[in-house]
Amino acid sequence: MKNGGYAYIAIAGMKKDCHAKLPQELLLSWTPEQLEYMHDVQWWNNIVSKSKDCDIVEIKEMESNDEVWNDWLYRTMNMQ
């Protein structure tokens, strides 16, 4: 990345990090290894803020987060 450049990252996230005890519902769609990149906003802020060469402009939940999770939950529960 060029000095002074921007990085935009969009990753599916959690409302609250639950990696210490993954709910069985999540494991219906993903393996624990696949869930390693899915964390909450606070987790990502802690990771990115450790860089000395990075200024955080904004870290936030995507506007569609609730809708996407509700859609996933509806589909997952109706597949059983």
Phi, psi and omega in degrees: 000141177292149174301128182088001180282173180242145172242127176249124183232129176235118183226139175304135185229173180252154173291319180218128182298133183227028184293339177293331179210088182291128177294144179302329180300320178293325182285354173288334184248333186226157171272162176304324179295321179291333181278354182300334181266356181262107181224175179273173183301318181300318180299312180296320178299317178298319181292309185292324183291347178286343180284130177282340185258022186223134172249127179278122176275314180195138170229121182210164175287140177295146181301330182271004187306310181298315181297317182294314179294321177297320177296316179298315181297316179300312180295319181295315182291332180273354177273346184277000000 
